[in-house]
């Protein structure tokens, strides 16, 4: 994936550079879908619902029912529309694409009012395993970023038999709570300001009251060169109206800092994750050259992947929400990982 193609896509050809990316793999259907979807303000249409584990999960689906499965996982504070231009590209290439709302987002709901609104990393991964079981999916290619990438990395590390290949933005993401208690250099601490804000009662009240303004600010700081319009943001912001959204987000960040407990039934899994297990499945990692969110240099996590591996850094001002900012390249990476 050359830097020249990335620069051309943004500076000269616009949507037609999606055709260039697709042409690398000799897939004319992919090229046509890439050009047809780029920048159109697409929607997924009907959202399906299914009971899976502790949740009734809302998800979008595209592509042939008998195609190889791709599961695309969003992060915070985003939603399934991060993949709204990726899904039709992959569907045109013959993949069955599943894009679920994570717990606390969109139409996903807890089946019981008494279930703890837990946001720790292990339970989010188990949600997706339960979704695969409910949909009778034995194995899938995963593509993800932010919380979704952490979730996909966990599944690839702990249940590799369920993962055919992995595309992870910002590489290897796994949380060790003990390590998270250790202080960082001042600039690194500043980058995590929202984590500390949500650790306070004032932060919880502020996020509850101003969640749309708060998350718009995160979008801007995490992708400083992405000129999204208000309609694009509003389309995703409806997902934050989920009644459990604030509780899940707050618990996630407090748990990472060791300020909120996880549930004891997940302790053994969290201990395994805290040892940073190696991922053996074929993997492509991606990074944008303008990612304003905290992230590691790719060299720092290369050793965590022991199987077939490739990394690409996208130029031209791509930020944290890489699938939405560079959908053709993200779809290309899915196909590349599938072929490793």
Steps between C-alpha positions, in 0.01 A plus 500: 500500500708790373504849642464631145152346469397656831616845393334471160173393660482817705662761280413409143243235435266496800271197472684362194801411713282232658511341154880515509507328837258233381695448178800380702300185574346463153143531630288713263190450717690642795612795291146577382363481855779720633428774249123470550514535877776753560368809674134425438373526856381140484282331757476135594123498475320241711679402821449138605467382860599171660529369855862413572635431848402784733381724219251556226749617238422742222707441187519585134563235236609520138615260231418141408378277782740224396807723465801492731407697810655833594412651839571873532523651850476870583649690792423793729353746430397363163246251369430262213510786247878499524462209254209629291723540192714194576213250515372542140854471364551169679149382411576561132815289542287209625528533877216473750550806720370527857525835681365491858435778746713434808335491843385850589456614140213532255227238519701248704329442837552288809251218531472551877478818703698325774809436285800704614579773248858385467737647243817301571683362198424131561122537494496698177699220335264238643207697358641450150567130557135469610390685187699263281337205675152649461559558128660154465828649379789266577778721365533855372742760378506791745554865414495757778631813668507652851283293743419278206867432428559409865203265479621341176854461636362324810296259289797430272727433799260291708281333238721482188287218363220757454718746305608448140689830480521835676523865398575720800538877492780612734618144534504292816255629759467323833457646850697403808335678794807481724711660229227760451546618857854612427555871423596608150706800384298823518424529127373142491281567803359808328402289199279291732321801652153354440587187693577708809195720444273195497658383824326788682136554592518829313618312192213254515249781532673692221505204265135427570401862434731580210571162343445619143721806544755290687520234232512754218808644673657153512431454129676830425803439719540134398471584127621861475514501118168325437248763392184308585173690470228529762274252321772236513551555871126511577447168322738332747409710804157339525681184615606684817136539604505135610380492864810307611755702304627722781522217752699277260742776396561616857556147629737419215731792570480472877574128477807568286636729770427246774235731650204269438500123548431248230280199566673207664377243245728667244811513720677202343442632151624845599814345651574330170440822309719693742795280402470639143460170315638466150260512205568222250234561233582682172491871580520836327546802726418850383578850619412846376766767477271752678366283785445743787403230752759332723672220309827312485761497227447187287846373594389481864240229434649310206625217727143433622409351161668169419301397191499643146510876543503832317477863613396808305505864607259708293610846399299804403354600837322182616402506865366265765174402330695339220224280349273800443779730388662246264235236421660367181834444670335336799304264274819427308671408828220252581556325168876510550470340845272233357771413248800499736 
